[in-house]
């Protein structure tokens, strides 16, 4: 597998900087709520079962 890093240079002028600052200031806050208690899982079978359960609900 090839590993390459990509780098991008962003150049801002006053107009784009002002637009970015305004977008950040006016963006909506997202509240994250946990539906169940978090637990530390070390058993790989249980990890796979939990992930299957999560991805089953996404579809």
Rosetta silent file (secondary structure, phi, psi, omega in degrees, C-alpha in Angstrom):
SEQUENCE: XXXXXXXXXXXXXXXXXXXXXXXXXXXXXXXXXXXXXXXXXXXXXXXXXXXXXXXXXXX
SCORE:     score description
SCORE:     0.000 S_00000001
   1 L     0.000  130.216 -179.435    0.000    0.000    0.000 S_00000001
   2 L   -79.062  140.384  176.245    1.433    3.352   -0.985 S_00000001
   3 L  -118.872  117.660  178.583    1.705    6.033    1.634 S_00000001
   4 L  -131.613  143.069  175.473    1.701    9.589    0.404 S_00000001
   5 L  -106.928  142.312 -179.758    1.027   12.745    2.291 S_00000001
   6 L  -114.864  139.295 -178.761   -0.823   15.588    0.708 S_00000001
   7 L  -128.062  138.117 -178.817   -0.417   19.175    1.714 S_00000001
   8 L  -127.663  132.573  177.892   -2.643   22.072    0.777 S_00000001
   9 L  -100.520  125.892  178.981   -1.838   25.722    1.211 S_00000001
  10 L  -104.734  129.056  179.000   -4.778   27.968    1.957 S_00000001
  11 L  -115.476  123.302 -179.014   -4.489   31.641    1.150 S_00000001
  12 L  -109.237  137.260  168.200   -7.038   33.969    2.691 S_00000001
  13 L  -104.117 -178.726 -176.490   -7.813   37.491    1.690 S_00000001
  14 H   -60.888  -40.824 -177.231   -9.916   39.822    3.841 S_00000001
  15 H   -64.728  -47.605 -178.420  -13.173   38.771    2.184 S_00000001
  16 H   -70.897  -34.743  177.377  -12.648   35.033    2.615 S_00000001
  17 H   -65.892  -42.181  177.560  -11.300   35.450    6.162 S_00000001
  18 H   -63.664  -40.618  179.768  -14.355   37.516    7.148 S_00000001
  19 H   -65.431  -40.430  178.320  -16.680   34.931    5.598 S_00000001
  20 H   -65.660  -44.407  179.280  -14.937   32.103    7.461 S_00000001
  21 H   -62.204  -41.795  179.315  -15.082   33.993   10.777 S_00000001
  22 H   -66.402  -40.241  178.880  -18.780   34.750   10.302 S_00000001
  23 H   -63.685  -40.740  179.104  -19.547   31.139    9.411 S_00000001
  24 H   -67.426  -39.523 -179.875  -17.756   29.920   12.539 S_00000001
  25 H   -69.327  -33.521 -175.077  -19.534   32.441   14.754 S_00000001
  26 H   -99.533    5.840 -179.541  -22.972   31.657   13.344 S_00000001
  27 L   -72.219  148.889 -178.265  -22.677   27.878   13.123 S_00000001
  28 L   -77.679  143.231  177.522  -25.187   25.874   15.145 S_00000001
  29 L   -79.245  140.708  179.199  -24.053   24.084   18.272 S_00000001
  30 L  -111.300  121.648  176.930  -24.468   20.311   18.223 S_00000001
  31 L   -97.242  126.209 -179.547  -25.360   18.579   21.473 S_00000001
  32 L  -101.592  126.149  179.423  -24.338   14.932   21.636 S_00000001
  33 L  -117.515  129.219  177.206  -26.387   12.697   23.906 S_00000001
  34 L   -82.104  133.265 -179.668  -25.307    9.183   24.818 S_00000001
  35 L   -86.911  -19.111  179.450  -28.137    6.662   24.654 S_00000001
  36 L  -148.053  163.248 -177.265  -26.449    4.095   26.840 S_00000001
  37 L   -66.060  138.359  177.916  -23.709    3.774   29.422 S_00000001
  38 L   -78.646  143.635  177.004  -20.166    3.515   28.068 S_00000001
  39 L  -140.914  154.551 -179.630  -18.183    0.389   28.925 S_00000001
  40 L   -91.044  118.045 -176.438  -14.653   -0.864   28.290 S_00000001
  41 L  -113.658  128.020  178.504  -14.722   -3.939   26.026 S_00000001
  42 L  -112.986  -19.741 -178.860  -11.671   -6.139   25.496 S_00000001
  43 L   -76.123  122.211 -174.572  -13.219   -9.286   24.004 S_00000001
  44 H   -64.142  -34.107  178.491  -12.902   -9.139   20.212 S_00000001
  45 H   -65.287  -39.965  179.447  -16.123  -11.112   19.617 S_00000001
  46 H   -70.034  -35.210  177.163  -18.091   -8.667   21.749 S_00000001
  47 H   -61.920  -46.635  179.585  -16.435   -5.719   19.953 S_00000001
  48 H   -64.039  -38.292  178.564  -17.501   -7.124   16.571 S_00000001
  49 H   -64.874  -42.039  178.744  -21.021   -7.774   17.878 S_00000001
  50 H   -64.193  -44.344  179.735  -21.296   -4.184   19.150 S_00000001
  51 H   -65.268  -39.621  176.614  -20.013   -2.757   15.843 S_00000001
  52 H   -61.372  -38.880  178.862  -22.405   -4.948   13.864 S_00000001
  53 H   -65.348  -41.025  179.961  -25.236   -3.637   16.049 S_00000001
  54 H   -65.178  -49.124 -176.260  -24.183   -0.018   15.440 S_00000001
  55 H   -72.097  -24.863  176.158  -23.854   -0.381   11.670 S_00000001
  56 H   -65.364  -36.768 -178.579  -27.101   -2.354   11.433 S_00000001
  57 H   -76.812  -18.308 -178.655  -28.946    0.668   12.862 S_00000001
  58 H   -75.692  -36.115 -175.146  -27.323    3.098   10.400 S_00000001
  59 L   -60.256    0.000    0.000  -28.774    1.505    7.259 S_00000001
